[in-house]
Amino acid sequence: MSDLIGQSLGRYHILEQLGEGGMAIVYKAYDTRLETDVAVKVIRTENILPSVLERALKRFEREAKALAKLTHPNIVKVMDYGDHEGKPYLVLPYLPGGTLKEKLGKPIPWQEAIQILLPIAEALDYAHSQNMVHRDVKPANILLTERGQPMLTDFGIAKVLDVEETMDLTGTSAAVGTPEYMAPEQATAKTADHRADIYALGIVLYEMITGRKPYSADTPMAVLIMHARDPLPRPSKFVSGIPVAVEKVLIKALAKSPDDRYQSMVEMVTALERLFGGKRSESSKVNRPQKKEKKPKPEKISSQRNWDYKRVAPFVIFTGLALAAVIGFPKLISQPENTPKPILTQTKEIIPEPSITTTVTAKPSATATKNITPTATPLPEEISDIDLVGNAIPMRFVPAGDFIMGSDDWYDDEKPAHQVYVDDYYIDQYEVTNALFAACAESGTCQSPHYPNGFDISEYANHPVNYITWGQAKIYCEWRGADLPTEAQWEKAARGTDGRTYPWGEGLDCSKANYTPENLIPCVGETREVGVYDGGKSPYGVYDLAGNVWEYVNGWYDAYPGNTDIKYNYGEMNRVIRGGAYTHHSNGPRSSLRGYVGGQVVYVGFRCAKDAP
């Protein structure tokens, strides 16, 4: 099908061939309507019998429609499909970052391997919830964006899990997949369900950590037999220093019988996160020097506003990935220098918080300008905290005025740098913690995270809550009488008015933020309690606007005013996230960097904001 180069399939002009496999050929093409590059996957039909070709094309159309409904930040979105002279094709986003397969060949540190695969595991869990099984999970089907975000592709062979799709077109059970990554039940042509994907992902993780596949032979049939019969070679046989807990996860995921594996991708995700994101054993901790960080001291406050609300009983919430924290004070009082932060004590009763009806808006709307120069407007040295709904939740004041939003030097979605005016507002000094979010959940207003991700481990109560939806975050802020910050409010709180790269200015190291440096050895390797990095504060005294967890803001992911670039994921389908996470390298914590998500995602939390009275 190389003769397609230079031709057009509908509105898609074929430019070059990107790859070829037994089932399809992938081309780079130009979408003449949207004026952007795309990938076109043309399905091979030469090996399909003419007598079943018509049924095969109808089935392809059904599956294409089902695939187009999959919406997840780590699943390559099906944008369109069609049929060109009997050759069916799918249209996908063009991702020039290569595949995970190209990164393999030598062992990858287990921490990094898990961080790469966790989003893929979550994507598979989402697909399973939509009654879709991938059946061909392998490194070649994990694409990487330019930013290194893993994306699962090639759901073209997935089957809708209902009666008519449990048999292939010949009426026999289908053994679909790649031998090196096929579960024993696939290898023996038995009926396979979502647990085959769990097995395949386990093989991928095994290969990443050890630098080799567990089963290898001269013929595909020999490999299939090994999957079905041979015991799993222990990973520690090939790489020293692998924690026993990591081996246990691999052994369970790669059990011969589906009944002995993790029974859902949720179980596997939880097990992976606990290896370095939950309570860890000494053998599983990363051996690296740790700098001792000072706890943040409350700043002196020149002016104080007392907000009298109904008294809220103090309490301790024992949550998953966070330290026990305290909330519940009758009114705001300024804390003197060196006063320790309050610690919650447990009670059974929680009184609902009063509702304060306010919204946070930035005005006027942003207008793109050229040749913008950062202003050296002095930032206030003394900033008032407010106590919202009586919970001693410190917020920082950000004065009204213009600032530079975006960047002309980085990714397209950050362009152009433009001037934005924002009114006076307050923003949380710290990210919302597990304990604070648990208070809302216990009141009956908020829903607990889908994946606990530490929501049941007491020593992580003061870590940022994560793995919640944008809607859950917004409900929490409204429960407090606040709202999510707008994207402009978030960026101004991080950058001030001088156009700095990071909240503290320039330069990045582990003393300022919880992230992963270029050497891929994480500063911490998990979330950290909020308010630790004194050196990482923004000009307005706000902590953790770089790293730790991404943060939701109030708005859809779309182009800035004056940006004519068209992206398939712009519009009312993805929410903007800001600030990077502990898993991201030095590019992640930049204050102008924008990310996006479409659902519940690990490493994404939030903070609240409120218009100044």
GIPE-V836828 format. One record per residue. N is the residue number from 0. RES is the residue in one letter. SS is DSSP state (a for helix, b for strand, c for the rest). BURIAL is + if it has 16 or more other C-alpha atoms within 10 Angstrom, else -. Layout:
# GIPE-V836828
N:RES:SS:BURIAL + N:RES:SS:BURIAL
This chain:
# GIPE-V836828
0:M:c:- + 1:S:a:- + 2:D:a:- + 3:L:a:- + 4:I:c:- + 5:G:c:- + 6:Q:c:- + 7:S:b:+ + 8:L:b:+ + 9:G:c:- + 10:R:c:- + 11:Y:b:+ + 12:H:b:+ + 13:I:b:+ + 14:L:b:+ + 15:E:b:- + 16:Q:b:+ + 17:L:b:- + 18:G:b:- + 19:E:b:- + 20:G:c:- + 21:G:c:- + 22:M:c:- + 23:A:b:+ + 24:I:b:+ + 25:V:b:+ + 26:Y:b:+ + 27:K:b:+ + 28:A:b:+ + 29:Y:b:+ + 30:D:b:+ + 31:T:c:- + 32:R:c:- + 33:L:c:- + 34:E:c:- + 35:T:b:+ + 36:D:b:+ + 37:V:b:+ + 38:A:b:+ + 39:V:b:+ + 40:K:b:+ + 41:V:b:+ + 42:I:b:+ + 43:R:c:+ + 44:T:c:+ + 45:E:c:- + 46:N:c:- + 47:I:c:- + 48:L:c:- + 49:P:a:- + 50:S:a:- + 51:V:a:- + 52:L:a:+ + 53:E:a:- + 54:R:a:- + 55:A:a:+ + 56:L:a:+ + 57:K:a:- + 58:R:a:- + 59:F:a:+ + 60:E:a:+ + 61:R:a:- + 62:E:a:+ + 63:A:a:+ + 64:K:a:- + 65:A:a:+ + 66:L:a:+ + 67:A:a:- + 68:K:c:- + 69:L:c:+ + 70:T:c:+ + 71:H:c:+ + 72:P:c:+ + 73:N:c:+ + 74:I:b:+ + 75:V:c:+ + 76:K:c:+ + 77:V:b:+ + 78:M:b:+ + 79:D:b:- + 80:Y:b:+ + 81:G:b:+ + 82:D:b:+ + 83:H:b:- + 84:E:c:- + 85:G:c:- + 86:K:b:- + 87:P:b:+ + 88:Y:b:+ + 89:L:b:+ + 90:V:b:+ + 91:L:b:+ + 92:P:b:+ + 93:Y:c:+ + 94:L:c:+ + 95:P:c:- + 96:G:c:- + 97:G:c:+ + 98:T:b:+ + 99:L:a:+ + 100:K:a:- + 101:E:a:- + 102:K:a:- + 103:L:c:+ + 104:G:c:- + 105:K:c:- + 106:P:c:+ + 107:I:c:+ + 108:P:c:+ + 109:W:a:+ + 110:Q:a:+ + 111:E:a:+ + 112:A:a:+ + 113:I:a:+ + 114:Q:a:+ + 115:I:a:+ + 116:L:a:+ + 117:L:a:+ + 118:P:a:+ + 119:I:a:+ + 120:A:a:+ + 121:E:a:+ + 122:A:a:+ + 123:L:a:+ + 124:D:a:+ + 125:Y:a:+ + 126:A:a:+ + 127:H:a:+ + 128:S:a:- + 129:Q:c:- + 130:N:c:+ + 131:M:b:+ + 132:V:b:+ + 133:H:c:+ + 134:R:c:+ + 135:D:c:+ + 136:V:c:+ + 137:K:c:+ + 138:P:a:+ + 139:A:a:- + 140:N:a:+ + 141:I:b:+ + 142:L:b:+ + 143:L:b:+ + 144:T:c:- + 145:E:c:- + 146:R:c:- + 147:G:c:- + 148:Q:c:+ + 149:P:b:+ + 150:M:b:+ + 151:L:b:+ + 152:T:c:+ + 153:D:c:+ + 154:F:a:+ + 155:G:a:+ + 156:I:a:- + 157:A:c:+ + 158:K:b:+ + 159:V:b:+ + 160:L:c:- + 161:D:c:- + 162:V:a:- + 163:E:a:- + 164:E:a:- + 165:T:c:+ + 166:M:c:- + 167:D:c:- + 168:L:c:- + 169:T:c:- + 170:G:c:- + 171:T:c:- + 172:S:c:+ + 173:A:c:+ + 174:A:c:+ + 175:V:c:+ + 176:G:c:+ + 177:T:c:+ + 178:P:a:+ + 179:E:a:+ + 180:Y:a:+ + 181:M:c:+ + 182:A:c:+ + 183:P:a:+ + 184:E:a:+ + 185:Q:a:+ + 186:A:a:+ + 187:T:c:- + 188:A:c:- + 189:K:c:- + 190:T:c:- + 191:A:c:+ + 192:D:c:+ + 193:H:c:+ + 194:R:a:+ + 195:A:a:+ + 196:D:a:+ + 197:I:a:+ + 198:Y:a:+ + 199:A:a:+ + 200:L:a:+ + 201:G:a:+ + 202:I:a:+ + 203:V:a:+ + 204:L:a:+ + 205:Y:a:+ + 206:E:a:+ + 207:M:a:+ + 208:I:a:+ + 209:T:a:+ + 210:G:c:+ + 211:R:c:+ + 212:K:c:+ + 213:P:c:+ + 214:Y:c:+ + 215:S:c:- + 216:A:c:- + 217:D:c:- + 218:T:c:- + 219:P:a:- + 220:M:a:- + 221:A:a:- + 222:V:a:+ + 223:L:a:+ + 224:I:a:+ + 225:M:a:+ + 226:H:a:+ + 227:A:a:+ + 228:R:a:- + 229:D:c:- + 230:P:c:- + 231:L:c:- + 232:P:c:- + 233:R:c:- + 234:P:a:+ + 235:S:a:- + 236:K:a:- + 237:F:c:- + 238:V:c:- + 239:S:c:- + 240:G:c:- + 241:I:c:+ + 242:P:c:+ + 243:V:a:- + 244:A:a:+ + 245:V:a:+ + 246:E:a:- + 247:K:a:- + 248:V:a:+ + 249:L:a:+ + 250:I:a:+ + 251:K:a:+ + 252:A:a:+ + 253:L:c:+ + 254:A:c:+ + 255:K:c:+ + 256:S:c:- + 257:P:a:+ + 258:D:a:- + 259:D:a:- + 260:R:c:+ + 261:Y:c:+ + 262:Q:c:- + 263:S:c:- + 264:M:a:+ + 265:V:a:+ + 266:E:a:- + 267:M:a:+ + 268:V:a:+ + 269:T:a:+ + 270:A:a:+ + 271:L:a:+ + 272:E:a:+ + 273:R:a:+ + 274:L:a:+ + 275:F:a:+ + 276:G:c:+ + 277:G:c:+ + 278:K:c:+ + 279:R:c:- + 280:S:c:- + 281:E:a:- + 282:S:a:- + 283:S:a:+ + 284:K:c:- + 285:V:c:+ + 286:N:c:- + 287:R:c:- + 288:P:c:- + 289:Q:c:- + 290:K:c:- + 291:K:c:- + 292:E:c:- + 293:K:c:- + 294:K:c:- + 295:P:c:+ + 296:K:c:+ + 297:P:c:+ + 298:E:c:+ + 299:K:c:+ + 300:I:c:+ + 301:S:c:- + 302:S:c:- + 303:Q:c:- + 304:R:c:- + 305:N:c:- + 306:W:c:- + 307:D:c:- + 308:Y:c:+ + 309:K:c:- + 310:R:c:+ + 311:V:c:+ + 312:A:c:+ + 313:P:c:+ + 314:F:b:+ + 315:V:c:+ + 316:I:c:+ + 317:F:c:+ + 318:T:c:+ + 319:G:c:+ + 320:L:c:+ + 321:A:c:+ + 322:L:b:+ + 323:A:c:+ + 324:A:c:+ + 325:V:c:+ + 326:I:b:+ + 327:G:c:+ + 328:F:c:+ + 329:P:c:+ + 330:K:c:+ + 331:L:c:+ + 332:I:c:+ + 333:S:c:+ + 334:Q:c:- + 335:P:c:- + 336:E:c:- + 337:N:c:- + 338:T:c:- + 339:P:c:- + 340:K:c:- + 341:P:c:- + 342:I:c:- + 343:L:c:+ + 344:T:c:- + 345:Q:c:- + 346:T:c:- + 347:K:c:- + 348:E:c:- + 349:I:c:+ + 350:I:c:- + 351:P:c:+ + 352:E:c:+ + 353:P:c:- + 354:S:c:- + 355:I:c:- + 356:T:c:- + 357:T:c:- + 358:T:c:- + 359:V:c:+ + 360:T:c:+ + 361:A:c:+ + 362:K:c:- + 363:P:c:- + 364:S:c:- + 365:A:c:+ + 366:T:b:- + 367:A:b:+ + 368:T:c:- + 369:K:c:- + 370:N:c:- + 371:I:c:- + 372:T:c:- + 373:P:c:- + 374:T:c:- + 375:A:c:- + 376:T:c:- + 377:P:c:- + 378:L:c:- + 379:P:c:- + 380:E:c:- + 381:E:c:- + 382:I:c:+ + 383:S:c:+ + 384:D:c:+ + 385:I:c:+ + 386:D:b:+ + 387:L:a:+ + 388:V:a:+ + 389:G:a:+ + 390:N:c:+ + 391:A:c:+ + 392:I:c:+ + 393:P:b:+ + 394:M:b:+ + 395:R:b:+ + 396:F:b:+ + 397:V:b:+ + 398:P:c:+ + 399:A:c:- + 400:G:b:- + 401:D:b:+ + 402:F:b:+ + 403:I:b:+ + 404:M:b:+ + 405:G:c:+ + 406:S:c:+ + 407:D:c:- + 408:D:c:- + 409:W:c:- + 410:Y:c:- + 411:D:a:+ + 412:D:a:+ + 413:E:a:+ + 414:K:c:+ + 415:P:c:+ + 416:A:c:+ + 417:H:b:+ + 418:Q:b:+ + 419:V:b:+ + 420:Y:b:+ + 421:V:b:+ + 422:D:c:+ + 423:D:c:+ + 424:Y:b:+ + 425:Y:b:+ + 426:I:b:+ + 427:D:b:+ + 428:Q:c:+ + 429:Y:c:+ + 430:E:c:+ + 431:V:c:+ + 432:T:b:+ + 433:N:a:+ + 434:A:a:+ + 435:L:a:+ + 436:F:a:+ + 437:A:a:+ + 438:A:a:+ + 439:C:a:+ + 440:A:a:- + 441:E:a:+ + 442:S:c:- + 443:G:c:- + 444:T:c:- + 445:C:c:+ + 446:Q:c:+ + 447:S:c:+ + 448:P:c:+ + 449:H:c:- + 450:Y:c:+ + 451:P:c:+ + 452:N:c:+ + 453:G:c:+ + 454:F:c:+ + 455:D:c:+ + 456:I:c:+ + 457:S:c:+ + 458:E:b:+ + 459:Y:c:+ + 460:A:c:+ + 461:N:c:+ + 462:H:b:+ + 463:P:b:+ + 464:V:c:+ + 465:N:c:+ + 466:Y:c:+ + 467:I:c:+ + 468:T:c:+ + 469:W:a:+ + 470:G:a:- + 471:Q:a:+ + 472:A:a:+ + 473:K:a:+ + 474:I:a:+ + 475:Y:a:+ + 476:C:a:+ + 477:E:a:+ + 478:W:a:+ + 479:R:c:+ + 480:G:c:+ + 481:A:c:+ + 482:D:b:+ + 483:L:b:+ + 484:P:c:+ + 485:T:b:+ + 486:E:a:+ + 487:A:a:+ + 488:Q:a:+ + 489:W:a:+ + 490:E:a:+ + 491:K:a:+ + 492:A:a:+ + 493:A:a:+ + 494:R:a:+ + 495:G:c:+ + 496:T:c:+ + 497:D:c:+ + 498:G:c:+ + 499:R:c:+ + 500:T:c:+ + 501:Y:b:+ + 502:P:c:+ + 503:W:c:+ + 504:G:b:+ + 505:E:c:- + 506:G:c:- + 507:L:c:+ + 508:D:c:- + 509:C:c:+ + 510:S:c:+ + 511:K:c:+ + 512:A:c:+ + 513:N:b:+ + 514:Y:c:+ + 515:T:b:+ + 516:P:c:+ + 517:E:c:- + 518:N:c:- + 519:L:c:- + 520:I:c:+ + 521:P:b:+ + 522:C:c:+ + 523:V:c:+ + 524:G:c:+ + 525:E:c:+ + 526:T:c:+ + 527:R:c:+ + 528:E:b:+ + 529:V:c:+ + 530:G:c:+ + 531:V:c:+ + 532:Y:c:+ + 533:D:a:+ + 534:G:a:+ + 535:G:a:+ + 536:K:c:+ + 537:S:c:+ + 538:P:c:+ + 539:Y:c:+ + 540:G:c:+ + 541:V:c:+ + 542:Y:c:+ + 543:D:c:+ + 544:L:c:+ + 545:A:c:+ + 546:G:b:+ + 547:N:c:+ + 548:V:c:+ + 549:W:b:+ + 550:E:b:+ + 551:Y:b:+ + 552:V:b:+ + 553:N:b:+ + 554:G:b:+ + 555:W:b:+ + 556:Y:c:+ + 557:D:c:+ + 558:A:c:+ + 559:Y:c:+ + 560:P:c:- + 561:G:c:- + 562:N:c:- + 563:T:c:- + 564:D:c:- + 565:I:c:- + 566:K:c:+ + 567:Y:c:- + 568:N:c:+ + 569:Y:c:+ + 570:G:c:- + 571:E:c:- + 572:M:c:- + 573:N:c:+ + 574:R:b:+ + 575:V:b:+ + 576:I:b:+ + 577:R:b:+ + 578:G:c:+ + 579:G:c:+ + 580:A:c:+ + 581:Y:c:+ + 582:T:c:+ + 583:H:c:+ + 584:H:c:+ + 585:S:c:+ + 586:N:c:+ + 587:G:c:+ + 588:P:c:+ + 589:R:c:+ + 590:S:c:+ + 591:S:c:+ + 592:L:c:+ + 593:R:b:+ + 594:G:b:+ + 595:Y:b:+ + 596:V:b:+ + 597:G:c:+ + 598:G:c:+ + 599:Q:c:+ + 600:V:c:+ + 601:V:c:+ + 602:Y:c:+ + 603:V:b:+ + 604:G:b:+ + 605:F:c:+ + 606:R:c:+ + 607:C:b:+ + 608:A:b:+ + 609:K:b:+ + 610:D:b:+ + 611:A:c:+ + 612:P:c:-
